[in-house]
Amino acid sequence: LIEISTVERGVVSLYGVRSELFVAMNSRGRLYGT
């Protein structure tokens, strides 16, 4: 299961519920994880 939410204008966050990891995409389309 993945939860999708907006962090701020131009930034979207994807959260893996099972893995408890985040992947976000900034306004330029660059992905980064936390």
N, CA, C, O and CB atoms as a CASP TS submission, in Angstrom:
PFRMAT TS
TARGET T0000
AUTHOR 0000-0000-0000
METHOD Language model
MODEL 1
PARENT N/A
ATOM      1  N   LEU     1       0.845  -1.178   0.000  1.00  0.00           N
ATOM      2  CA  LEU     1       0.000   0.000   0.000  1.00  0.00           C
ATOM      3  C   LEU     1       0.888   1.237   0.000  1.00  0.00           C
ATOM      4  O   LEU     1       1.874   1.311   0.733  1.00  0.00           O
ATOM      5  CB  LEU     1      -0.960   0.000   1.219  1.00  0.00           C
ATOM      6  N   ILE     2       0.522   2.210  -0.835  1.00  0.00           N
ATOM      7  CA  ILE     2       1.277   3.458  -0.932  1.00  0.00           C
ATOM      8  C   ILE     2       0.343   4.623  -0.648  1.00  0.00           C
ATOM      9  O   ILE     2      -0.753   4.702  -1.203  1.00  0.00           O
ATOM     10  CB  ILE     2       1.939   3.609  -2.331  1.00  0.00           C
ATOM     11  N   GLU     3       0.781   5.517   0.210  1.00  0.00           N
ATOM     12  CA  GLU     3       0.038   6.742   0.479  1.00  0.00           C
ATOM     13  C   GLU     3       0.705   7.880  -0.277  1.00  0.00           C
ATOM     14  O   GLU     3       1.920   8.058  -0.193  1.00  0.00           O
ATOM     15  CB  GLU     3      -0.026   7.047   2.011  1.00  0.00           C
ATOM     16  N   ILE     4      -0.086   8.651  -1.016  1.00  0.00           N
ATOM     17  CA  ILE     4       0.416   9.786  -1.782  1.00  0.00           C
ATOM     18  C   ILE     4      -0.098  11.062  -1.137  1.00  0.00           C
ATOM     19  O   ILE     4      -1.293  11.195  -0.872  1.00  0.00           O
ATOM     20  CB  ILE     4      -0.018   9.700  -3.280  1.00  0.00           C
ATOM     21  N   SER     5       0.808  11.999  -0.883  1.00  0.00           N
ATOM     22  CA  SER     5       0.391  13.269  -0.287  1.00  0.00           C
ATOM     23  C   SER     5       1.278  14.399  -0.794  1.00  0.00           C
ATOM     24  O   SER     5       2.406  14.168  -1.232  1.00  0.00           O
ATOM     25  CB  SER     5       0.442  13.195   1.257  1.00  0.00           C
ATOM     26  N   THR     6       0.765  15.606  -0.732  1.00  0.00           N
ATOM     27  CA  THR     6       1.559  16.773  -1.088  1.00  0.00           C
ATOM     28  C   THR     6       2.252  17.294   0.165  1.00  0.00           C
ATOM     29  O   THR     6       1.642  17.425   1.227  1.00  0.00           O
ATOM     30  CB  THR     6       0.674  17.878  -1.738  1.00  0.00           C
ATOM     31  N   VAL     7       3.533  17.585   0.015  1.00  0.00           N
ATOM     32  CA  VAL     7       4.335  18.089   1.126  1.00  0.00           C
ATOM     33  C   VAL     7       4.275  19.616   1.141  1.00  0.00           C
ATOM     34  O   VAL     7       4.057  20.241   2.178  1.00  0.00           O
ATOM     35  CB  VAL     7       5.807  17.595   1.018  1.00  0.00           C
ATOM     36  N   GLU     8       4.471  20.181  -0.020  1.00  0.00           N
ATOM     37  CA  GLU     8       4.379  21.619  -0.224  1.00  0.00           C
ATOM     38  C   GLU     8       4.128  21.829  -1.707  1.00  0.00           C
ATOM     39  O   GLU     8       4.099  20.864  -2.471  1.00  0.00           O
ATOM     40  CB  GLU     8       5.680  22.373   0.264  1.00  0.00           C
ATOM     41  N   ARG     9       3.951  23.048  -2.115  1.00  0.00           N
ATOM     42  CA  ARG     9       3.683  23.312  -3.522  1.00  0.00           C
ATOM     43  C   ARG     9       4.821  22.776  -4.390  1.00  0.00           C
ATOM     44  O   ARG     9       5.977  23.159  -4.212  1.00  0.00           O
ATOM     45  CB  ARG     9       3.488  24.819  -3.760  1.00  0.00           C
ATOM     46  N   GLY    10       4.488  21.890  -5.330  1.00  0.00           N
ATOM     47  CA  GLY    10       5.479  21.326  -6.232  1.00  0.00           C
ATOM     48  C   GLY    10       6.197  20.100  -5.713  1.00  0.00           C
ATOM     49  O   GLY    10       7.078  19.582  -6.399  1.00  0.00           O
ATOM     50  N   VAL    11       5.857  19.611  -4.522  1.00  0.00           N
ATOM     51  CA  VAL    11       6.518  18.429  -3.960  1.00  0.00           C
ATOM     52  C   VAL    11       5.464  17.405  -3.552  1.00  0.00           C
ATOM     53  O   VAL    11       4.550  17.701  -2.783  1.00  0.00           O
ATOM     54  CB  VAL    11       7.410  18.814  -2.741  1.00  0.00           C
ATOM     55  N   VAL    12       5.615  16.192  -4.087  1.00  0.00           N
ATOM     56  CA  VAL    12       4.704  15.093  -3.774  1.00  0.00           C
ATOM     57  C   VAL    12       5.491  14.015  -3.043  1.00  0.00           C
ATOM     58  O   VAL    12       6.637  13.734  -3.395  1.00  0.00           O
ATOM     59  CB  VAL    12       4.033  14.521  -5.068  1.00  0.00           C
ATOM     60  N   SER    13       4.887  13.413  -2.032  1.00  0.00           N
ATOM     61  CA  SER    13       5.531  12.370  -1.245  1.00  0.00           C
ATOM     62  C   SER    13       4.781  11.053  -1.407  1.00  0.00           C
ATOM     63  O   SER    13       3.551  11.019  -1.369  1.00  0.00           O
ATOM     64  CB  SER    13       5.601  12.773   0.241  1.00  0.00           C
ATOM     65  N   LEU    14       5.534   9.969  -1.587  1.00  0.00           N
ATOM     66  CA  LEU    14       4.977   8.616  -1.637  1.00  0.00           C
ATOM     67  C   LEU    14       5.490   7.877  -0.410  1.00  0.00           C
ATOM     68  O   LEU    14       6.696   7.849  -0.161  1.00  0.00           O
ATOM     69  CB  LEU    14       5.371   7.864  -2.973  1.00  0.00           C
ATOM     70  N   TYR    15       4.595   7.286   0.348  1.00  0.00           N
ATOM     71  CA  TYR    15       4.970   6.592   1.579  1.00  0.00           C
ATOM     72  C   TYR    15       4.593   5.127   1.465  1.00  0.00           C
ATOM     73  O   TYR    15       3.427   4.795   1.254  1.00  0.00           O
ATOM     74  CB  TYR    15       4.290   7.235   2.812  1.00  0.00           C
ATOM     75  N   GLY    16       5.579   4.249   1.604  1.00  0.00           N
ATOM     76  CA  GLY    16       5.337   2.816   1.627  1.00  0.00           C
ATOM     77  C   GLY    16       4.933   2.394   3.030  1.00  0.00           C
ATOM     78  O   GLY    16       5.761   2.383   3.940  1.00  0.00           O
ATOM     79  N   VAL    17       3.669   2.047   3.207  1.00  0.00           N
ATOM     80  CA  VAL    17       3.151   1.730   4.541  1.00  0.00           C
ATOM     81  C   VAL    17       3.882   0.537   5.138  1.00  0.00           C
ATOM     82  O   VAL    17       4.249   0.556   6.313  1.00  0.00           O
ATOM     83  CB  VAL    17       1.645   1.448   4.481  1.00  0.00           C
ATOM     84  N   ARG    18       4.088  -0.479   4.353  1.00  0.00           N
ATOM     85  CA  ARG    18       4.739  -1.690   4.873  1.00  0.00           C
ATOM     86  C   ARG    18       6.235  -1.482   5.120  1.00  0.00           C
ATOM     87  O   ARG    18       6.770  -1.937   6.132  1.00  0.00           O
ATOM     88  CB  ARG    18       4.538  -2.849   3.901  1.00  0.00           C
ATOM     89  N   SER    19       6.905  -0.795   4.194  1.00  0.00           N
ATOM     90  CA  SER    19       8.349  -0.575   4.340  1.00  0.00           C
ATOM     91  C   SER    19       8.679   0.610   5.245  1.00  0.00           C
ATOM     92  O   SER    19       9.810   0.740   5.713  1.00  0.00           O
ATOM     93  CB  SER    19       8.976  -0.357   2.979  1.00  0.00           C
ATOM     94  N   GLU    20       7.699   1.468   5.488  1.00  0.00           N
ATOM     95  CA  GLU    20       7.872   2.682   6.288  1.00  0.00           C
ATOM     96  C   GLU    20       8.951   3.597   5.724  1.00  0.00           C
ATOM     97  O   GLU    20       9.679   4.242   6.479  1.00  0.00           O
ATOM     98  CB  GLU    20       8.212   2.316   7.719  1.00  0.00           C
ATOM     99  N   LEU    21       9.058   3.654   4.395  1.00  0.00           N
ATOM    100  CA  LEU    21      10.018   4.513   3.712  1.00  0.00           C
ATOM    101  C   LEU    21       9.280   5.528   2.847  1.00  0.00           C
ATOM    102  O   LEU    21       8.171   5.276   2.376  1.00  0.00           O
ATOM    103  CB  LEU    21      10.991   3.674   2.855  1.00  0.00           C
ATOM    104  N   PHE    22       9.914   6.676   2.647  1.00  0.00           N
ATOM    105  CA  PHE    22       9.350   7.733   1.826  1.00  0.00           C
ATOM    106  C   PHE    22      10.143   7.890   0.539  1.00  0.00           C
ATOM    107  O   PHE    22      11.363   7.728   0.526  1.00  0.00           O
ATOM    108  CB  PHE    22       9.318   9.051   2.594  1.00  0.00           C
ATOM    109  N   VAL    23       9.443   8.204  -0.536  1.00  0.00           N
ATOM    110  CA  VAL    23      10.053   8.663  -1.772  1.00  0.00           C
ATOM    111  C   VAL    23       9.311   9.934  -2.143  1.00  0.00           C
ATOM    112  O   VAL    23       8.081   9.958  -2.157  1.00  0.00           O
ATOM    113  CB  VAL    23       9.985   7.570  -2.924  1.00  0.00           C
ATOM    114  N   ALA    24      10.052  10.983  -2.442  1.00  0.00           N
ATOM    115  CA  ALA    24       9.430  12.255  -2.795  1.00  0.00           C
ATOM    116  C   ALA    24       9.934  12.702  -4.159  1.00  0.00           C
ATOM    117  O   ALA    24      11.019  12.309  -4.587  1.00  0.00           O
ATOM    118  CB  ALA    24       9.722  13.335  -1.723  1.00  0.00           C
ATOM    119  N   MET    25       9.134  13.533  -4.846  1.00  0.00           N
ATOM    120  CA  MET    25       9.512  14.093  -6.131  1.00  0.00           C
ATOM    121  C   MET    25       9.348  15.602  -6.053  1.00  0.00           C
ATOM    122  O   MET    25       8.289  16.111  -5.686  1.00  0.00           O
ATOM    123  CB  MET    25       8.659  13.490  -7.289  1.00  0.00           C
ATOM    124  N   ASN    26      10.415  16.306  -6.404  1.00  0.00           N
ATOM    125  CA  ASN    26      10.324  17.758  -6.361  1.00  0.00           C
ATOM    126  C   ASN    26       9.744  18.302  -7.669  1.00  0.00           C
ATOM    127  O   ASN    26       9.407  17.526  -8.563  1.00  0.00           O
ATOM    128  CB  ASN    26      11.707  18.373  -6.092  1.00  0.00           C
ATOM    129  N   SER    27       9.629  19.603  -7.786  1.00  0.00           N
ATOM    130  CA  SER    27       8.992  20.226  -8.946  1.00  0.00           C
ATOM    131  C   SER    27       9.763  20.017 -10.242  1.00  0.00           C
ATOM    132  O   SER    27       9.200  20.191 -11.322  1.00  0.00           O
ATOM    133  CB  SER    27       8.825  21.695  -8.702  1.00  0.00           C
ATOM    134  N   ARG    28      11.024  19.652 -10.161  1.00  0.00           N
ATOM    135  CA  ARG    28      11.821  19.362 -11.355  1.00  0.00           C
ATOM    136  C   ARG    28      11.755  17.896 -11.765  1.00  0.00           C
ATOM    137  O   ARG    28      12.356  17.498 -12.763  1.00  0.00           O
ATOM    138  CB  ARG    28      13.262  19.754 -11.120  1.00  0.00           C
ATOM    139  N   GLY    29      11.028  17.097 -11.000  1.00  0.00           N
ATOM    140  CA  GLY    29      10.889  15.683 -11.318  1.00  0.00           C
ATOM    141  C   GLY    29      11.970  14.806 -10.728  1.00  0.00           C
ATOM    142  O   GLY    29      12.052  13.623 -11.059  1.00  0.00           O
ATOM    143  N   ARG    30      12.801  15.356  -9.865  1.00  0.00           N
ATOM    144  CA  ARG    30      13.874  14.579  -9.238  1.00  0.00           C
ATOM    145  C   ARG    30      13.331  13.820  -8.034  1.00  0.00           C
ATOM    146  O   ARG    30      12.660  14.390  -7.173  1.00  0.00           O
ATOM    147  CB  ARG    30      15.044  15.499  -8.812  1.00  0.00           C
ATOM    148  N   LEU    31      13.634  12.524  -7.988  1.00  0.00           N
ATOM    149  CA  LEU    31      13.200  11.682  -6.872  1.00  0.00           C
ATOM    150  C   LEU    31      14.265  11.657  -5.786  1.00  0.00           C
ATOM    151  O   LEU    31      15.462  11.691  -6.068  1.00  0.00           O
ATOM    152  CB  LEU    31      12.895  10.249  -7.355  1.00  0.00           C
ATOM    153  N   TYR    32      13.815  11.598  -4.558  1.00  0.00           N
ATOM    154  CA  TYR    32      14.737  11.421  -3.439  1.00  0.00           C
ATOM    155  C   TYR    32      14.037  10.644  -2.342  1.00  0.00           C
ATOM    156  O   TYR    32      12.821  10.747  -2.185  1.00  0.00           O
ATOM    157  CB  TYR    32      15.246  12.787  -2.907  1.00  0.00           C
ATOM    158  N   GLY    33      14.791   9.872  -1.587  1.00  0.00           N
ATOM    159  CA  GLY    33      14.222   9.013  -0.555  1.00  0.00           C
ATOM    160  C   GLY    33      14.669   9.412   0.832  1.00  0.00           C
ATOM    161  O   GLY    33      15.689  10.075   1.024  1.00  0.00           O
ATOM    162  N   THR    34      13.859   8.978   1.803  1.00  0.00           N
ATOM    163  CA  THR    34      14.202   9.225   3.200  1.00  0.00           C
ATOM    164  C   THR    34      13.915   7.991   4.009  1.00  0.00           C
ATOM    165  O   THR    34      14.134   7.982   5.220  1.00  0.00           O
ATOM    166  CB  THR    34      13.432  10.428   3.762  1.00  0.00           C
TER
END
